């Protein structure tokens, strides 16, 4: 067998093996969530971000103090998500419903407790005197428009020693309000 023929066979074998590896690896790397059902793929990209549950300064129930309390909702994906009908709630059942808000790709919206004018970056629950989030222990839950839990974040007694959410049967009404 000549050297050039051997080289051609080695190159052809190498290319074939490389193509096989690429075909086998492609679904795993190119999946990016597209092989999951559409419902899960879309919503798995929206998460709860930072939470300011203890507004800075005195808790004087002013609009400024109420708006110092907020939760960030972030779209980590590369496509916009329509949050119309989604809800953000606390452990006590206080709930904010998103109305016709399209959260852009890689964007964040901050949900404030008090009153204000909604924008793409800030929305307001229009509370006049009542704080939503406990300074000591609470759980924020984001649900999609079908009621499915998208993400949760807890602090205080609602977290166990591994920083995981815990389900509390008793209702801690002795907080801040």
SETIMI-523983 format. One record per residue (C-alpha): y, z, x. Coordinates in Angstrom, 3 decimals, always signed. Layout:
! SETIMI-523983
<rec yy="Y" zz="Z" xx="X"/>
...
***
This chain:
! SETIMI-523983
<rec yy="+0.000" zz="+0.000" xx="+0.000"/>
<rec yy="+3.381" zz="-0.927" xx="+1.422"/>
<rec yy="+6.120" zz="+1.627" xx="+1.977"/>
<rec yy="+8.483" zz="-0.074" xx="-0.488"/>
<rec yy="+5.803" zz="-0.088" xx="-3.184"/>
<rec yy="+5.137" zz="+3.615" xx="-2.593"/>
<rec yy="+8.860" zz="+4.378" xx="-2.767"/>
<rec yy="+9.180" zz="+2.437" xx="-6.036"/>
<rec yy="+6.261" zz="+4.358" xx="-7.555"/>
<rec yy="+7.703" zz="+7.688" xx="-6.423"/>
<rec yy="+11.101" zz="+6.786" xx="-7.855"/>
<rec yy="+9.540" zz="+5.606" xx="-11.137"/>
<rec yy="+7.448" zz="+8.790" xx="-11.382"/>
<rec yy="+10.495" zz="+10.922" xx="-10.620"/>
<rec yy="+12.591" zz="+9.129" xx="-13.246"/>
<rec yy="+9.853" zz="+9.460" xx="-15.832"/>
<rec yy="+9.432" zz="+13.160" xx="-15.084"/>
<rec yy="+13.207" zz="+13.667" xx="-15.216"/>
<rec yy="+13.402" zz="+11.874" xx="-18.566"/>
<rec yy="+10.584" zz="+14.008" xx="-19.946"/>
<rec yy="+12.314" zz="+17.195" xx="-18.806"/>
<rec yy="+15.594" zz="+15.994" xx="-20.351"/>
<rec yy="+13.927" zz="+15.155" xx="-23.681"/>
<rec yy="+12.131" zz="+18.502" xx="-23.811"/>
<rec yy="+15.242" zz="+20.468" xx="-22.806"/>
<rec yy="+17.686" zz="+18.545" xx="-24.991"/>
<rec yy="+16.912" zz="+20.170" xx="-28.359"/>
<rec yy="+17.382" zz="+23.643" xx="-26.903"/>
<rec yy="+20.681" zz="+22.885" xx="-25.201"/>
<rec yy="+22.041" zz="+20.467" xx="-27.798"/>
<rec yy="+21.043" zz="+22.633" xx="-30.767"/>
<rec yy="+24.244" zz="+24.707" xx="-30.772"/>
<rec yy="+23.224" zz="+26.031" xx="-34.177"/>
<rec yy="+22.867" zz="+22.623" xx="-35.847"/>
<rec yy="+19.111" zz="+22.988" xx="-36.411"/>
<rec yy="+19.635" zz="+26.147" xx="-38.459"/>
<rec yy="+20.398" zz="+25.915" xx="-42.132"/>
<rec yy="+23.993" zz="+24.888" xx="-42.789"/>
<rec yy="+24.943" zz="+28.202" xx="-44.417"/>
<rec yy="+23.889" zz="+30.338" xx="-41.446"/>
<rec yy="+25.240" zz="+27.945" xx="-38.833"/>
<rec yy="+28.735" zz="+27.889" xx="-40.338"/>
<rec yy="+29.138" zz="+31.616" xx="-40.881"/>
<rec yy="+27.464" zz="+32.861" xx="-37.726"/>
<rec yy="+30.578" zz="+31.779" xx="-35.838"/>
<rec yy="+32.943" zz="+34.170" xx="-37.665"/>
<rec yy="+33.071" zz="+37.734" xx="-36.360"/>
<rec yy="+35.125" zz="+40.892" xx="-36.661"/>
<rec yy="+37.357" zz="+41.298" xx="-33.627"/>
<rec yy="+39.658" zz="+44.179" xx="-32.728"/>
<rec yy="+40.360" zz="+46.864" xx="-35.306"/>
<rec yy="+43.462" zz="+49.065" xx="-35.303"/>
<rec yy="+42.276" zz="+51.762" xx="-37.726"/>
<rec yy="+44.783" zz="+54.385" xx="-36.568"/>
<rec yy="+48.263" zz="+52.947" xx="-36.956"/>
<rec yy="+50.650" zz="+53.924" xx="-34.156"/>
<rec yy="+53.080" zz="+56.776" xx="-34.848"/>
<rec yy="+53.174" zz="+59.092" xx="-37.853"/>
<rec yy="+51.115" zz="+58.285" xx="-40.907"/>
<rec yy="+54.151" zz="+58.336" xx="-43.198"/>
<rec yy="+52.789" zz="+55.749" xx="-45.676"/>
<rec yy="+55.700" zz="+53.390" xx="-44.952"/>
<rec yy="+55.042" zz="+49.648" xx="-45.023"/>
<rec yy="+55.523" zz="+49.561" xx="-41.255"/>
<rec yy="+52.889" zz="+52.270" xx="-40.766"/>
<rec yy="+50.499" zz="+50.619" xx="-43.235"/>
<rec yy="+50.836" zz="+47.291" xx="-41.402"/>
<rec yy="+50.101" zz="+49.062" xx="-38.111"/>
<rec yy="+46.558" zz="+49.285" xx="-39.474"/>
<rec yy="+44.701" zz="+45.948" xx="-39.212"/>
<rec yy="+41.411" zz="+44.124" xx="-38.642"/>
<rec yy="+41.006" zz="+40.824" xx="-36.790"/>
<rec yy="+38.634" zz="+38.141" xx="-38.082"/>
<rec yy="+37.820" zz="+35.507" xx="-35.458"/>
<rec yy="+36.228" zz="+32.074" xx="-35.701"/>
<rec yy="+34.419" zz="+31.665" xx="-32.377"/>
<rec yy="+33.191" zz="+28.177" xx="-33.274"/>
<rec yy="+34.656" zz="+24.747" xx="-32.706"/>
<rec yy="+35.089" zz="+23.864" xx="-36.380"/>
<rec yy="+37.398" zz="+25.406" xx="-38.999"/>
<rec yy="+35.848" zz="+27.711" xx="-41.607"/>
<rec yy="+37.126" zz="+28.113" xx="-45.158"/>
<rec yy="+37.293" zz="+31.862" xx="-45.888"/>
<rec yy="+38.096" zz="+31.380" xx="-49.583"/>
<rec yy="+36.236" zz="+34.069" xx="-51.518"/>
<rec yy="+35.156" zz="+36.020" xx="-48.417"/>
<rec yy="+35.772" zz="+39.776" xx="-48.465"/>
<rec yy="+36.602" zz="+42.511" xx="-45.970"/>
<rec yy="+35.718" zz="+46.024" xx="-47.100"/>
<rec yy="+35.472" zz="+49.578" xx="-45.846"/>
<rec yy="+32.783" zz="+52.194" xx="-46.409"/>
<rec yy="+34.581" zz="+53.582" xx="-49.498"/>
<rec yy="+34.483" zz="+50.195" xx="-51.232"/>
<rec yy="+38.118" zz="+49.197" xx="-50.759"/>
<rec yy="+38.009" zz="+45.433" xx="-50.579"/>
<rec yy="+40.303" zz="+42.593" xx="-49.569"/>
<rec yy="+39.450" zz="+39.104" xx="-50.848"/>
<rec yy="+40.545" zz="+36.074" xx="-48.816"/>
<rec yy="+42.198" zz="+33.432" xx="-50.973"/>
<rec yy="+42.283" zz="+29.820" xx="-49.812"/>
<rec yy="+42.473" zz="+30.581" xx="-46.081"/>
<rec yy="+41.155" zz="+28.028" xx="-43.613"/>
<rec yy="+40.497" zz="+29.730" xx="-40.279"/>
<rec yy="+40.889" zz="+27.180" xx="-37.521"/>
<rec yy="+38.467" zz="+26.630" xx="-34.676"/>
<rec yy="+38.714" zz="+29.367" xx="-32.034"/>
<rec yy="+41.378" zz="+31.105" xx="-34.186"/>
<rec yy="+41.985" zz="+34.679" xx="-35.330"/>
<rec yy="+43.614" zz="+36.061" xx="-38.448"/>
<rec yy="+44.836" zz="+39.664" xx="-38.605"/>
<rec yy="+44.353" zz="+41.438" xx="-41.961"/>
<rec yy="+47.095" zz="+44.078" xx="-42.387"/>
<rec yy="+46.925" zz="+46.919" xx="-44.899"/>
<rec yy="+50.552" zz="+46.841" xx="-46.131"/>
<rec yy="+52.786" zz="+44.211" xx="-47.695"/>
<rec yy="+54.017" zz="+40.987" xx="-46.099"/>
<rec yy="+54.079" zz="+37.189" xx="-46.301"/>
<rec yy="+50.730" zz="+35.581" xx="-45.502"/>
<rec yy="+50.578" zz="+33.100" xx="-42.625"/>
<rec yy="+47.706" zz="+31.471" xx="-40.744"/>
<rec yy="+47.725" zz="+34.339" xx="-38.229"/>
<rec yy="+48.496" zz="+37.326" xx="-40.515"/>
<rec yy="+47.491" zz="+38.188" xx="-44.072"/>
<rec yy="+48.367" zz="+41.305" xx="-46.058"/>
<rec yy="+46.408" zz="+43.475" xx="-48.490"/>
<rec yy="+49.658" zz="+44.458" xx="-50.258"/>
<rec yy="+48.889" zz="+48.175" xx="-50.325"/>
<rec yy="+51.981" zz="+50.233" xx="-51.081"/>
<rec yy="+50.957" zz="+53.761" xx="-50.070"/>
<rec yy="+47.238" zz="+54.021" xx="-49.299"/>
<rec yy="+45.678" zz="+53.478" xx="-45.907"/>
<rec yy="+42.348" zz="+51.648" xx="-45.921"/>
<rec yy="+40.672" zz="+52.591" xx="-42.649"/>
<rec yy="+39.739" zz="+56.151" xx="-41.724"/>
<rec yy="+40.982" zz="+57.337" xx="-38.346"/>
<rec yy="+37.775" zz="+59.306" xx="-37.825"/>
<rec yy="+34.831" zz="+57.372" xx="-39.196"/>
<rec yy="+34.494" zz="+54.133" xx="-41.116"/>
<rec yy="+32.739" zz="+50.789" xx="-41.270"/>
<rec yy="+34.361" zz="+47.365" xx="-41.716"/>
<rec yy="+32.155" zz="+44.758" xx="-43.414"/>
<rec yy="+32.916" zz="+41.048" xx="-43.605"/>
<rec yy="+31.032" zz="+39.155" xx="-46.332"/>
<rec yy="+30.955" zz="+35.447" xx="-47.128"/>
<rec yy="+31.728" zz="+33.968" xx="-50.556"/>
<rec yy="+28.078" zz="+34.468" xx="-51.589"/>
<rec yy="+28.125" zz="+38.205" xx="-50.765"/>
<rec yy="+26.094" zz="+37.840" xx="-47.568"/>
<rec yy="+27.025" zz="+40.126" xx="-44.695"/>
<rec yy="+28.593" zz="+38.120" xx="-41.870"/>
<rec yy="+29.545" zz="+40.980" xx="-39.511"/>
<rec yy="+30.129" zz="+44.738" xx="-39.444"/>
<rec yy="+31.940" zz="+47.076" xx="-37.088"/>
<rec yy="+31.831" zz="+50.871" xx="-37.180"/>
<rec yy="+33.496" zz="+53.806" xx="-35.452"/>
<rec yy="+33.195" zz="+57.592" xx="-35.471"/>
<rec yy="+30.204" zz="+59.094" xx="-37.250"/>
<rec yy="+29.224" zz="+55.642" xx="-38.525"/>
<rec yy="+27.912" zz="+54.827" xx="-35.041"/>
<rec yy="+24.860" zz="+56.325" xx="-33.391"/>
<rec yy="+24.534" zz="+57.132" xx="-29.681"/>
<rec yy="+23.620" zz="+53.498" xx="-28.905"/>
<rec yy="+26.812" zz="+52.252" xx="-30.670"/>
<rec yy="+24.809" zz="+50.800" xx="-33.554"/>
<rec yy="+25.833" zz="+51.031" xx="-37.191"/>
<rec yy="+24.378" zz="+53.883" xx="-39.200"/>
<rec yy="+24.053" zz="+54.055" xx="-42.951"/>
<rec yy="+25.730" zz="+57.173" xx="-44.329"/>
<rec yy="+24.626" zz="+58.561" xx="-47.657"/>
<rec yy="+27.436" zz="+61.133" xx="-47.888"/>
<rec yy="+30.960" zz="+59.958" xx="-48.519"/>
<rec yy="+33.500" zz="+61.438" xx="-46.083"/>
<rec yy="+36.591" zz="+61.827" xx="-48.273"/>
<rec yy="+38.219" zz="+64.302" xx="-45.858"/>
<rec yy="+39.983" zz="+61.597" xx="-43.870"/>
<rec yy="+43.638" zz="+60.848" xx="-43.550"/>
<rec yy="+44.499" zz="+60.042" xx="-47.145"/>
***
